[in-house]
Amino acid sequence: MVRDPRETLVVALDVGGLAAASEFVDRLGETVLWYKVGLELYSAAGPEAVAMLKQRGKRVFLDLKLHDIPNTVARAVRQLAHLGVDIVDMHVTAGAEAIARAAEALRESAGEGRRPRLLGVTVLTSAARGLGGAELTREELVAEATRRASEGHAAGLDGVVCPAAAATSIRAACGAEFALLVPGIRPEGSETGDQRWVATPQAAIRSGARWLVVGRPITAAPDPVRAATGILEEIRAAAFDGAARGGLA
């Protein structure tokens, strides 16, 4: 059975305040189920942004990319879990101990109930250069993202945030149950903006992505509902094709 594409599309709610966010969510209505709350909106509205979305029955990926000492990260994710978010993320480079402590904190905060998924950020989709300063090649990107994903998987992550280019390699290394969230999604013909490692919805789904994050192609579109609907149809077609070929759906 092919998953409802609304379970896959995550719209990046990158706006500067609660009023603008609320208006946009209401405009999209039932077309979109998942939203990403990132640094811009969280800095402007804090927990109220999450509360607004949960009051409307939406699912929330809280994208704060935590990176600190283990105790601080663990205490932070425990607080974020109480907001009712569905996904939180942290940088894999925070280290295995920080990941393990964060995962433990989420389990403890949930008790017998459902806890947020903990994802690790591997390599940003805007990354242009490696540690040595040279231009980052596709092969280097895939190798580094896969290495970090494997480390995070061993430390207790539920999945990772990764460029689509690395998804197939990470899936092979970490298994089918390891969740992959892919940002930098652009429909065919869209401008890439400040993103370097981009992919179409079809390519990301076929590489094994569980969630796709889409921002400006929807939020900056003249008709956001139409734009979101078009991407949902692309997701549905790719997932159906994958199911027909025995792949993920």
C-alpha positions, -999 to +999 in steps of 0.1 A: +000+000+000+014+034-010+017+059+018-004+091+017+020+116+002+011+141+029+030+118+053+061+125+033+060+163+024+073+186+051+068+223+043+096+246+057+077+274+076+106+298+072+087+331+080+095+358+104+067+357+129+037+339+143+010+359+125+026+352+091+031+315+100-005+311+111-019+328+080+002+306+057-008+274+075-044+283+074-041+291+037-027+256+029-053+240+051-056+202+048-033+201+018-002+199+041+002+178+072+038+183+082+057+216+089+093+224+097+099+251+123+134+263+120+157+289+136+140+319+121+104+312+132+115+297+165+136+327+173+106+349+166+079+330+182+094+302+203+072+274+216+041+294+204+050+284+169+048+247+178+016+253+198-001+270+168+007+240+146-004+214+171-037+232+177-043+228+140-036+191+141-002+194+123+030+174+127+061+193+136+097+189+127+116+212+150+148+220+131+172+236+156+202+215+148+214+212+184+251+211+190+266+213+225+280+193+253+261+160+261+244+173+292+231+205+276+218+186+245+200+161+267+184+187+288+173+207+257+157+178+239+138+168+271+123+203+271+115+202+234+098+169+238+073+185+262+062+208+234+047+178+215+070+180+185+073+149+163+109+152+152+139+170+167+174+172+153+210+177+163+243+176+146+259+142+144+292+160+150+281+167+186+294+132+192+282+098+202+278+106+239+256+136+231+235+115+208+231+087+233+222+111+261+196+129+239+180+096+229+178+085+265+163+118+275+136+114+249+128+079+260+125+091+296+104+121+287+079+100+268+073+073+295+049+049+280+037+074+254+050+083+219+083+102+218+097+125+192+121+109+167+157+120+170+175+128+137+211+137+132+222+163+107+250+149+085+261+174+058+242+206+050+227+208+015+245+242+011+279+227+019+304+237-009+338+229+006+354+201+026+375+204+057+406+211+037+389+240+019+388+224-015+355+221-034+334+193-021+328+166-047+298+144-048+318+114-039+332+132-008+298+143+002+283+108+000+313+093+019+311+119+047+274+118+051+274+080+052+302+080+078+283+104+100+250+086+095+266+053+105+281+068+136+248+083+146+230+051+139+253+032+163+249+059+189+210+057+189+196+081+163+163+072+147+175+086+114+194+115+098+189+146+078+209+142+046+213+153+010+195+131-015+228+123-031+238+103+000+205+087+007+211+054-012+245+049+004+231+057+039+202+034+034+225+005+025+248+012+055+221+018+081+191-004+070+155+001+059+142+012+094+166+041+096+146+072+087+160+096+061+148+132+059+160+150+028+160+188+025+170+208-006+140+195-027+133+213-059+108+204-085+122+201-120+132+236-134+131+254-100+159+277-089+183+262-064+189+294-045+215+289-018+212+251-019+240+232-036+229+195-032+194+195-045+171+168-059+136+165-074+109+148-053+110+118-075+148+113-072+147+117-035+119+092-030+135+067-053+168+070-033+150+060-001+139+093+016+112+090+042+105+128+044+111+156+019+115+192+031+103+218+007+105+255+013+106+283-013+090+263-041+059+263-020+062+293+003+073+317-025+049+304-051+021+326-064-004+298-055+011+278-026-018+253-025-013+245-062+025+242-057+021+219-028-005+198-046+019+194-076+047+182-053+023+158-036+014+143-070+051+139-078+057+121-045+027+099-051+039+089-086+074+082-074+061+061-044+037+042-066+065+034-090+088+023-061+061+000-048+055-015-082+092-023-084+093-037-049+110-006-034+100+016-005+065+030-003 
